[in-house]
Amino acid sequence: MGFAVMTMTDAAATRVKQIVGNSGADAKGIRVGIKKGGCAGMEYTIDLVSEPNAKDDLIELSGAKVWIEPSAVLYLLGTQMDFEVTQMRSGFIFVNPNQTSACGCGESVELKPADLAALAKQREAEARV
């Protein structure tokens, strides 16, 4: 069994399917990435996918497809993508173990690359159980 770079909740999958359904016949899913920017240094990016990139990682849940840019993989390992609606906002949120801080406005984050050795030890421990 392969290791999923990222997971998504049912709420995130439902929202991805809504976005794709409202975006025309060419839309296949969304792509998540990371770019430099914002006051904390990095921002998550979300783009519509009409032509998947063979180098992207793909996660699927209930028919929702999310591709992950190769340059973002080390920053997103172990992340859970969710979707929330509050009185003040609605949008995707990322519960990311690689996040070290966030700006006050919530639009940008500081991320460190995932610790691959720690992940390998965790997988070994889980396999023994």
Number of C-alpha atoms within 10 A of each C-alpha: 3 4 8 13 18 22 21 20 13 15 14 22 22 17 18 22 19 13 17 20 14 9 15 10 9 12 16 22 25 22 21 21 18 20 13 13 14 16 16 19 15 18 20 18 13 15 12 19 19 16 10 17 14 8 10 17 18 19 16 15 16 9 12 21 18 29 25 22 18 15 12 18 20 16 22 29 21 19 19 17 21 19 18 12 10 7 5 5 7 10 12 15 14 17 15 17 16 19 17 11 14 18 14 10 10 13 14 20 23 19 21 13 14 18 12 11 9 10 13 11 11 11 12 11 10 9 8 6 5
